[in-house]
Amino acid sequence: MHGLGNDYVVIDESQEEIIPENQKSIVSAELCSRRFSVGADGVIFILPSGRDDADIRFRIFNADGSEAEMCGNGIRCFSKFVYENNIYARERMMVETMADVKELLLTVEEGIVTSVRVDMGTATFNPEEIPMETSEKEFIDKEIIVDERSVKMTAVSVGNPHAVAFTDDIESVPLEKIGPLIECHPYFPQRTNAHFVKILNRDEVEMITWERGTGITMACGTGATSSVLAGYRLGLLDEDVLVHLPGGELNITVYQEGNLVGAFMEGDAVTVFNGEIEVEF
């Protein structure tokens, strides 16, 4: 499946375990290996939830085998699979993730999920919660030195860590070089996702991404959400923003929850093919 070109292998473990727990990381990395296996940005597992406030559980492993807290494009694919395969065929579902429980609203036409709106929850700019190692109370539009150059970035988390830089010249960003340096910067003990954003106007941006554990991707749902929230916090963006990514578009809607800001993310998801593969473990 894919969400805006962010592609995933989806494995249904809602009824029984298929990949043993101690092999999930290894098998995920093998399945994601392009040209040598299925090839994907990550592997999604569908599992039953043990929580009273959730209907089903979402897990995702990156292409390098590391487990991620949350994935915006991945969770839309997850919900489409769950609905269309009658695992939990309701247009509103509460999904357990490593980060927290997300509310999803599905738009369905003749039994097919055409778009998914995800309540991404509230963001945190608190370095301890991101996590980020800095003496700053918040790291907003501050300098990071990478590759002997200064980059102004904003650190934020919507369940997973992000570093966002706004630029007027997105075409000249050496993402393949600078992306991994930001991901593994000493500021980020659990690494981070890195995004460069060009503001077209107050309700429209363009974004490119280096994803933690994967590399350059066609889209990033949590990244689009974080980038809009960072821009909103800086006073650069309004509440409703269209995000252009290499793989397509996402709609992000910011909301207030007390002193915190959160966002809804909406976009589609696509099933590419179903199949079987033999794996050894």
Secondary structure, 3 states (H helix, E strand, C coil): CEECCEEEEEEECCCCCCCCHHHHHHHHHHHHCCCCCCCCCEEEEEECCCCCCCCEEEEEEECCCCEECCCHHHHHHHHHHHHHCCCCCCCEEEEECCCCEEEEEEEEECCEEEEEEEEEEECECCCCCCCCCCCCCCCCCEEEEECCEEEEEEEEECCCEEEEEECCCHHHCCHHHHHHHHHCCCCCCCCCEEEEEEEEECCEEEEEEEECCCEEECCCHHHHHHHHHHHHHCCCCCCEEEEEECCEEEEEEEEEECCEEEEEEEECCECCCCCCCCCCC
